[in-house]
Amino acid sequence: MKSMIGAVVLGLTVLVSGCSSDYVMATKEGKMIMTDGKPQIDKETGLVKYTDDSGHEKQINGDEVSSIVER
């Protein structure tokens, strides 16, 4: 049930998001991160590098990401 709610929230987020991001990352905590361009996964460090919709380059631990969906 919890994963179904997460999928619905992710779907709605993708539908209502603007044209500013190409991907949506969902974290295991339920946070949705809009990215500008495709996030890059560093296999050596396990970090996911992305550019947020403000143009800032950021990183998140790959273990915290539950899914990355192209919008």
Buried (B, 14 or more C-beta within 10 A) or exposed (E): EEEEEBEEEBEEBBEEBEEEBBBBBBBEEEEBBBBBEEBEBEEEEEBBBBBBEEEEEBEBEBEBBBEBBEB
